[in-house]
Amino acid sequence: MIKRGIDFLVSLLALPLVFLVVVVSAVAIKLDDGGPVFYKARRIGFNGRIFDMYKIRSMRVNAPDVRLADGSTYNSADDDRVTKFGGFARKTSLDEIPQLLNVLKGDMALIGPRPDSAFYLDHYTPEERVILTVRPGISGYNQAVNRNSVGTKEKLANDILYVENISFSFDVKIIAWTVKTVLASRNVYRSEE
């Protein structure tokens, strides 16, 4: 309850930041390709409930969903599906800012396992399903140390480690590591497979 209370308060206080990022992104997106500002991604949440995760759209409209062999989303510095503004938004993680609205609604937490795509729900092993016992996060242990650079199974192993060691102090460390990783633009893309 304390974690949820902190998440709610921080996301409520961050609404002006969300508004500012959305307005600036909207102008950039309209100048870039004129398409919609938001992208809603179907994700797996607390107790396996499917929800819409909000993002600033970084790909061109109707871009194909390209997956790697392990089911993770393909991403690359030269991905032609990504718009000019989208490349900047991904590198700086500005595209993730609207997820503070998901935190406010209770779909997500500030820190927790990153939510997987909805189709992956039936692919979890019994051991991996432990990640569904907490709210997914905007950032998490795996995001802080690896960002997008590892495969699904390594990501899930790190998410399990987080759930098994969840604490206020661990969350604070993850926030600090996340800021450092994003500012250094580390692990934005996964190695090609």
C-alpha positions as CSV (number, residue, x, y, z in Angstrom):
1,M,0.0,0.0,0.0
2,I,2.9,2.4,0.8
3,K,4.5,1.7,-2.6
4,R,1.2,2.3,-4.4
5,G,0.7,5.5,-2.4
6,I,4.1,6.8,-3.4
7,D,3.5,5.9,-7.0
8,F,0.2,7.7,-7.0
9,L,1.6,10.8,-5.4
10,V,4.6,11.0,-7.7
11,S,2.6,10.4,-10.8
12,L,0.0,13.0,-9.7
13,L,2.8,15.6,-9.1
14,A,4.4,14.7,-12.5
15,L,1.2,15.6,-14.5
16,P,2.6,19.0,-15.5
17,L,5.7,17.2,-16.9
18,V,3.6,14.7,-18.7
19,F,1.5,17.6,-20.2
20,L,4.7,19.5,-21.3
21,V,6.2,16.4,-22.9
22,V,3.0,15.5,-24.7
23,V,2.6,19.0,-26.1
24,V,6.2,19.3,-27.3
25,S,6.0,15.8,-28.7
26,A,2.7,16.5,-30.4
27,V,4.2,19.5,-32.3
28,A,7.3,17.5,-33.3
29,I,5.2,14.5,-34.4
30,K,2.8,16.6,-36.5
31,L,5.8,18.3,-38.2
32,D,7.5,14.9,-38.7
33,D,4.7,12.8,-40.2
34,G,1.4,14.2,-39.1
35,G,0.2,11.0,-37.5
36,P,-1.3,10.4,-34.0
37,V,0.7,11.4,-30.9
38,F,0.0,8.4,-28.8
39,Y,0.6,4.7,-29.3
40,K,-1.3,2.2,-27.1
41,A,0.5,-1.1,-26.5
42,R,-1.4,-4.1,-25.1
43,R,0.6,-5.3,-22.1
44,I,0.4,-7.8,-19.3
45,G,-0.2,-6.3,-15.9
46,F,-0.8,-7.2,-12.3
47,N,-2.2,-10.8,-11.9
48,G,-2.0,-11.2,-15.7
49,R,-4.6,-8.5,-16.5
50,I,-4.2,-7.0,-20.0
51,F,-4.1,-3.2,-20.2
52,D,-3.2,-0.5,-22.6
53,M,0.2,1.1,-21.9
54,Y,0.5,4.6,-23.2
55,K,3.6,5.7,-25.2
56,I,4.5,8.6,-27.4
57,R,4.4,7.2,-30.9
58,S,7.9,6.7,-32.2
59,M,7.2,4.6,-35.3
60,R,5.5,5.5,-38.6
61,V,1.8,4.8,-38.7
62,N,0.9,1.1,-39.3
63,A,4.5,0.0,-39.0
64,P,4.8,-3.8,-39.0
65,D,5.4,-5.6,-35.6
66,V,8.8,-7.2,-36.1
67,R,9.9,-9.7,-33.4
68,L,13.1,-11.5,-32.7
69,A,13.2,-15.3,-32.3
70,D,12.6,-15.1,-28.5
71,G,9.4,-13.0,-29.0
72,S,11.0,-9.7,-28.0
73,T,10.5,-6.5,-30.1
74,Y,13.1,-5.8,-32.7
75,N,14.9,-2.5,-32.2
76,S,17.9,-1.1,-34.0
77,A,19.5,2.3,-34.6
78,D,18.8,1.9,-38.3
79,D,15.2,0.7,-38.0
80,D,13.4,2.3,-40.9
81,R,10.0,2.1,-39.1
82,V,11.2,4.7,-36.5
83,T,10.4,8.4,-37.4
84,K,13.0,11.1,-37.0
85,F,11.4,12.4,-33.8
86,G,10.8,8.8,-32.7
87,G,14.6,8.0,-32.7
88,F,15.2,11.0,-30.4
89,A,12.2,10.0,-28.1
90,R,13.5,6.4,-27.8
91,K,17.1,7.4,-27.1
92,T,16.0,9.8,-24.3
93,S,13.1,7.6,-23.2
94,L,10.7,10.6,-23.7
95,D,8.3,8.1,-25.3
96,E,7.8,6.4,-21.9
97,I,6.7,9.6,-20.0
98,P,2.9,9.0,-20.7
99,Q,3.2,5.8,-18.7
100,L,2.9,8.1,-15.6
101,L,-0.8,8.1,-16.6
102,N,-0.8,4.3,-16.3
103,V,0.8,4.7,-12.8
104,L,-1.9,7.2,-11.8
105,K,-4.6,4.7,-13.0
106,G,-3.0,1.8,-11.1
107,D,-2.0,-0.2,-14.1
108,M,1.7,0.3,-13.4
109,A,4.2,1.3,-10.8
110,L,7.2,3.6,-11.1
111,I,9.5,0.6,-10.5
112,G,8.7,-3.0,-11.3
113,P,9.2,-5.6,-14.1
114,R,8.7,-4.1,-17.5
115,P,5.3,-5.3,-18.8
116,D,5.5,-7.8,-21.6
117,S,3.4,-7.8,-24.8
118,A,-0.1,-9.3,-24.2
119,F,0.6,-12.3,-26.5
120,Y,3.4,-13.5,-24.2
121,L,1.0,-14.3,-21.2
122,D,0.7,-18.0,-22.2
123,H,4.5,-18.4,-22.7
124,Y,5.6,-17.8,-19.0
125,T,7.0,-20.7,-17.2
126,P,5.5,-21.3,-13.7
127,E,8.7,-19.8,-12.2
128,E,8.4,-16.7,-14.4
129,R,4.8,-16.1,-13.5
130,V,6.0,-14.7,-10.1
131,I,6.5,-11.3,-11.9
132,L,2.7,-11.1,-12.3
133,T,2.3,-10.8,-8.5
134,V,3.5,-7.1,-8.6
135,R,2.5,-4.2,-10.8
136,P,4.8,-3.7,-13.8
137,G,7.0,-0.7,-13.8
138,I,8.0,2.2,-16.1
139,S,11.5,1.1,-15.1
140,G,12.9,-1.9,-13.3
141,Y,16.0,-3.7,-12.4
142,N,16.5,-5.1,-15.9
143,Q,15.8,-1.7,-17.5
144,A,18.3,0.0,-15.2
145,V,21.1,-2.3,-15.9
146,N,20.4,-3.6,-19.4
147,R,17.7,-1.3,-20.9
148,N,16.9,-3.0,-24.2
149,S,20.1,-5.0,-24.8
150,V,19.2,-8.5,-23.6
151,G,16.8,-11.2,-24.7
152,T,13.5,-12.2,-23.1
153,K,14.8,-14.9,-20.8
154,E,17.5,-12.8,-19.3
155,K,15.1,-9.9,-18.8
156,L,12.6,-12.3,-17.1
157,A,15.4,-13.6,-14.8
158,N,16.2,-10.0,-13.8
159,D,12.5,-9.3,-13.2
160,I,12.3,-12.4,-11.0
161,L,15.3,-11.2,-9.1
162,Y,13.6,-7.9,-8.5
163,V,10.3,-9.5,-7.3
164,E,12.3,-11.7,-4.9
165,N,14.2,-8.8,-3.5
166,I,11.6,-6.0,-3.7
167,S,12.2,-3.2,-1.2
168,F,12.1,0.6,-0.9
169,S,15.9,0.9,-0.9
170,F,16.1,-1.4,-4.0
171,D,13.6,0.9,-5.8
172,V,15.6,4.0,-4.9
173,K,18.8,2.4,-6.3
174,I,16.9,1.4,-9.5
175,I,15.7,5.0,-10.0
176,A,19.3,6.2,-9.7
177,W,20.7,3.5,-12.1
178,T,17.9,4.3,-14.6
179,V,18.7,8.0,-14.7
180,K,22.4,7.2,-15.2
181,T,21.6,4.7,-18.0
182,V,19.3,7.0,-19.8
183,L,21.6,10.0,-19.5
184,A,24.5,8.0,-20.8
185,S,22.3,6.6,-23.7
186,R,23.5,3.1,-22.8
187,N,21.9,-0.1,-24.2
188,V,19.2,1.7,-26.2
189,Y,19.3,-1.0,-28.8
190,R,19.7,-4.8,-28.7
191,S,22.5,-6.4,-30.6
192,E,21.4,-7.8,-33.9
193,E,20.3,-11.4,-34.1
